[in-house]
Amino acid sequence: MIILLVCHDPLSTAMKNIIESSFKTDLRDIKTVNVKPEETIDSIVSAINSEWEEAGKPKTVIALTDLQGASPSNGLHAWLMKGLVDYIGFVGVNIPMLISAVNHRFDETKEVFKKISETSQYCSNSIITKNVKKRN
């Protein structure tokens, strides 16, 4: 299972670099597509397809993108709707979610979904409240 990271340029590569620095290894299972403002949905689909083919056309992918309704998300959705793969998809990718995807990419699909979902929920719900004083 590969991880397709499709985000606004240069976020995909930047996030991959952070993860590789943390893991101190080259993670070939993370395929990045950096979407520039002038790109069309067709060009995004083509770039995603090239990364997928280069990875050996795996049957299942973890699809991560940054912002729902934006070009990277729309291009990724268009590619996924071709039906070439089974997928687990998430919008609003962040570093903890990407770490979870890397850590669990060899697990069963349901477990991968569960782990990334838990991480996503934890990130959404973790508001720092230390040293917050209640007003009278």
Secondary structure, 3 states (H helix, E strand, C coil): CEEEEEEECCHHHHHHHHHHHHHCCCCCCEEEEEECCCCCHHHHHHHHHHHHHHCCCCCEEEEEECCCCCHHHHHHHHHHCCCCCEEEEEECCCHHHHHHHHHHCCCCHHHHHHHHHHHHHHHHHCCCCCCCCCCC
